[in-house]
């Protein structure tokens, strides 16, 4: 069987707010949009947003690797998201992970490439 596309779906209580967040923060390209769903292209990957969300905190497993993790956290806040766990430098290595949430309550990770 041939797979045509892989898409990750998240839920939104406010579709417009969710789409704006991902456009502003990750420069997402809106491929399709209606009142009940949207498809966004981010760095070659498809993110689907479906209406009907309750605005509750939900773990998604989504991770976005960014060049500057601290600047990405600042941009996320400016776009309406929340940093749940700040990135922290350790003696072993520089900060590489921040736990965050979009304005709809979907938990996402911001990461930076680890230098091993």
Phi, psi and omega per residue, in radians:
X1 nan 2.378 -3.117
X2 -1.666 2.175 3.071
X3 -1.426 2.275 -3.131
X4 -1.608 -0.584 -3.115
X5 -2.838 2.555 2.976
X6 -1.959 2.261 -3.087
X7 -2.349 2.400 3.073
X8 -1.785 2.269 -3.074
X9 -1.882 2.349 2.978
X10 -2.183 2.908 -3.086
X11 -1.894 2.624 3.126
X12 -2.415 2.385 3.016
X13 -1.403 -0.629 3.138
X14 -2.145 1.718 -3.056
X15 -1.003 -0.810 -3.127
X16 -1.050 -0.772 -3.140
X17 -1.109 -0.740 -3.136
X18 -1.118 -0.811 -3.133
X19 -1.098 -0.794 3.119
X20 -1.018 -0.736 -3.136
X21 -1.002 -0.890 -3.087
X22 -1.251 -0.524 3.040
X23 -1.179 -0.828 -3.087
X24 -1.171 -0.806 -3.026
X25 -1.390 -0.729 -3.026
X26 -2.003 0.198 3.135
X27 0.959 0.700 -3.109
X28 -1.147 2.460 3.042
X29 -1.682 2.181 3.106
X30 -1.383 2.027 -3.134
X31 -1.578 -0.733 3.104
X32 -2.515 2.580 3.083
X33 -2.727 2.328 3.012
X34 -2.421 -3.005 3.118
X35 -1.214 -0.404 -3.054
X36 -1.918 -0.260 3.135
X37 -2.725 2.778 3.055
X38 -2.528 2.586 3.003
X39 -2.084 2.200 -3.137
X40 -2.065 2.474 3.066
X41 -1.831 2.102 -3.136
X42 -2.239 1.972 3.076
X43 0.926 0.721 3.103
X44 1.458 -0.021 -3.141
X45 -1.953 2.601 -3.124
X46 -1.746 2.208 3.046
X47 -1.979 2.126 3.064
X48 -1.702 2.404 3.072
X49 -2.108 2.201 -3.102
X50 -2.041 2.417 3.114
X51 -1.264 2.964 3.134
X52 1.804 0.039 3.103
X53 -1.178 2.720 -3.126
X54 -1.767 -0.024 -3.132
X55 1.345 0.207 3.131
X56 -1.512 2.667 3.114
X57 -1.083 2.190 -3.085
X58 -2.391 2.190 3.066
X59 -1.265 2.329 -3.102
X60 -1.966 -0.547 -3.009
X61 1.484 0.021 3.124
X62 -1.308 2.370 3.122
X63 -2.344 2.354 3.135
X64 -2.121 2.040 3.129
X65 -1.488 2.201 -3.058
X66 -2.125 2.703 3.136
X67 -1.231 -0.727 -3.124
X68 -2.166 1.794 -3.041
X69 -1.114 -0.716 -3.112
X70 -1.201 -0.716 3.082
X71 -1.155 -0.635 3.109
X72 -1.113 -0.688 3.098
X73 -1.118 -0.726 3.100
X74 -1.093 -0.754 3.138
X75 -1.147 -0.671 3.115
X76 -1.068 -0.785 3.095
X77 -1.070 -0.782 -3.136
X78 -1.085 -0.530 -3.133
X79 -1.462 -0.040 3.091
X80 1.845 0.053 3.108
X81 -1.512 3.102 -3.120
X82 -2.239 2.348 3.012
X83 -1.592 2.005 -3.095
X84 -1.490 -0.622 3.077
X85 -2.415 1.969 -3.098
X86 -1.104 2.603 3.016
X87 -1.205 2.481 -3.121
X88 -2.320 2.331 3.005
X89 -1.288 2.549 3.063
X90 -2.193 2.874 3.090
X91 -1.058 -0.484 -3.093
X92 -1.361 -0.633 -3.093
X93 -2.860 2.802 3.068
X94 -1.170 2.844 3.129
X95 -0.941 2.423 -3.131
X96 -2.359 0.011 -3.040
X97 -2.661 2.402 2.988
X98 -2.331 2.314 3.076
X99 -1.611 2.277 -3.009
X100 -2.436 3.047 3.037
X101 -2.466 2.473 3.046
X102 -1.374 3.040 -3.100
X103 -1.104 -0.261 3.141
X104 -1.605 -0.044 -3.141
X105 1.650 0.004 3.106
X106 -1.292 2.102 -3.134
X107 -1.387 2.312 3.110
X108 -2.325 2.836 3.053
X109 -1.955 2.435 2.906
X110 -1.848 2.278 -3.128
X111 -2.272 2.930 2.951
X112 -2.288 2.694 -3.106
X113 -1.013 2.288 3.122
X114 -1.483 2.398 3.113
X115 -1.787 1.850 -3.080
X116 -1.780 nan nan
